[in-house]
Amino acid sequence: MGAQPYYGPDFGLLQSQDPEIAQVLLDELDRERDGLQLIASENFTSPAVLAALGSTLTNKYAEGYPGRRYYGGCEVVDRAEQLAIERARRLFGAEHANVQPHSGATANLAAYAALLQPGDTMLAMALPHGGHLTHGSKVNFSGRWFDVVSYGVRRDSELIDYDEVRDLALRHQPKLIVCGATAYPRLIDYGAFRGIADEVGAWLLADVAHPIGLMAGGAIPSAVPYADVVTFTTHKALRGPRGGAILCTGELARKIDRAVFPFIQGGPLMHVVAAKAVAFAEALRPEFAGYTRRVVANAQTLTDALAAEGMRPVSGGTDTHLALIDLRDVGVSGAEAERRCAEAGITLNRNVIPYDPEPAAVTSGIRVGTPCVTTQGMGPQELKEVGTLLTLAVRHPGSAAEVRERVSALLAIHRPYLSEY
Ligand SMILES: Cc1ncc(COP(=O)(O)O)c(C=O)c1O
């Protein structure tokens, strides 16, 4: 090794060796910088996280766990995983952490594998009411391999119907109750779920893929004290690399570890595990708490701004980083709104709303979230403008050029990967 130690990532090398892929990287960076990113499940991870992801740790096979690997030469990557585990436990106050799941879906697969046998009954939130595919959808392994009973939200309040959850639990005696959602803007009462699970002798799994970042920063109450197992993703409000993780009680530690490896995965992605460690350390800093409070305040400002323009927020508002907007009174489908916003430089996703008369490909709603714009440094002033621009784009497709210009003006000040994290 010369005076300049080889680190790894070298964009110039990629450009000369593979200009086509180098161009993809450049174009994606431009896309992320040149539009408003309102997808609730996305964020701009830090340059330090990106550095860990683009490292030689990707080369290493490390089946097993720190100190108990099935390959030689793991003593260095062991340190990365040990740090990730310790930081996750500290961040969330958990007895045990497994940082190897490749994604949120595989974290759920591992949790089910640890707690259930095929054919067992589980109770989870219905996909059309905000649940996730892995919570028992028929097109997913969870719906095919388990006997799934679904709960939803009330038609009047659009809030989880805890009486219905309890009634279904008493009637069906599930072995596992899953709480957590992918499109639910309100706080979930994990204590209520714990009580119901205890009443019927079920395990409680909290899939907090979405709000885990807010829990890490203390902006909303944590599910960890209530659930036997907590699954989450590291790439949403938590602002880490794309991936999953599991927290659990000491009692379930061995079962969870064996479910992740060797049951559902082989070698862990050690570069991603290292990047998770970096993100957990960032989330342990006091600044991250401020970030998560601003994410929620921004979501509330945006939701209020949209409501003032006649764009109805499902359940009347939000307590988190996301809102679900019912567009039926506007007379525009979710799919059309998504398209109109894209044309105006605003990226968001269509989303079914509870009791949606439209199919999932069309939908009556859109979902918006504030993790990205908050990372970019936007505050209440900017979020009011975002609400105005989004409304203009959805209601008046002819205004796309004007909206694009005003989006550019916002982004000229709040450009990702230029300002401080
Ligand atoms: C509640 C919930 N669980 C699981 C997942 C799956 O995560 P991944 O896409 O990493 O598999 C998501 C993703 O959005 C989610 O919202």
The ligand as a Tripos MOL2 file, in Angstrom:
@<TRIPOS>MOLECULE
LIG
   16    16     1     0     0
SMALL
NO_CHARGES

@<TRIPOS>ATOM
      1 C1        -44.7910   -1.6580    7.6070 C.3       1 LIG1
      2 C2        -43.7600   -2.1580    6.6270 C.ar      1 LIG1
      3 N1        -43.2400   -3.3810    6.8010 N.ar      1 LIG1
      4 C3        -42.3430   -3.8850    5.9470 C.ar      1 LIG1
      5 C4        -41.8980   -3.1550    4.8630 C.ar      1 LIG1
      6 C5        -40.9610   -3.8040    3.8900 C.3       1 LIG1
      7 O1        -39.7390   -3.2210    3.8140 O.3       1 LIG1
      8 P1        -38.7820   -3.5460    2.5510 P.3       1 LIG1
      9 O2        -39.3380   -2.7940    1.4080 O.co2     1 LIG1
     10 O3        -37.4260   -3.1110    3.0130 O.co2     1 LIG1
     11 O4        -38.8280   -5.0260    2.3350 O.co2     1 LIG1
     12 C6        -42.4110   -1.8710    4.6390 C.ar      1 LIG1
     13 C7        -41.9650   -1.0790    3.4800 C.2       1 LIG1
     14 O5        -42.4470   -0.0420    3.1670 O.2       1 LIG1
     15 C8        -43.3730   -1.3660    5.5460 C.ar      1 LIG1
     16 O6        -43.9180   -0.1570    5.3710 O.3       1 LIG1
@<TRIPOS>BOND
     1     1     2 1
     2     2     3 ar
     3     2    15 ar
     4     3     4 ar
     5     4     5 ar
     6     5     6 1
     7     5    12 ar
     8     6     7 1
     9     7     8 1
    10     8     9 2
    11     8    10 1
    12     8    11 1
    13    12    13 1
    14    12    15 ar
    15    13    14 2
    16    15    16 1
@<TRIPOS>SUBSTRUCTURE
     1 LIG1         1 GROUP 0 **** ****
